[in-house]
Amino acid sequence: MQLTESHRQYWQKNLRMTVFLLAIWFFVTYVVGYYARDLSFTFFGWPFSFWVGAQGALVIYVIIIAYYAHYMNKLDQEHGCAEEEEE
């Protein structure tokens, strides 16, 4: 099957967004988590390191998933491969 220019653009945008969001995931999971102990201040009454480990990372993961779903729906519509909704 020969890929059209539209297919190439679709996959380039998809891969670029995936790499960007995985970089954010990596940063939140490993970099912030690793250095969180050094951040010795309170955040909403809890030590910041606890908040990052227990709550902050999970919030960021949900935001990443929601943004990716929104972005891909928009990209699908832009390139004409969106799923049609049944009524």
Phi, psi and omega in degrees: 000131181272131179276135176276170178297326178296319177297318180297316179297318179302310182289327177297314179295319179298312181294320179298316180293320179299315179296318179299313181291326175293327176295318176297315179302313180300314181299312182293319184287312188257313186288305180296318179298323181291318183268002183296327180298328181286345180271090188259070172220162182267146181226112186055038177085358179242154173300138184301323180298321177294315182298316179298314183290321188266326187237312188301316181296319180296321178297316179296320179299317179295320178296319178300314181296315180296318180294318180297317179297316178297314181297317182291324175299316178295318179293320177299316179294322180297324184258008174073028178235029178285149177286141178272137180276138177270144179256000000 
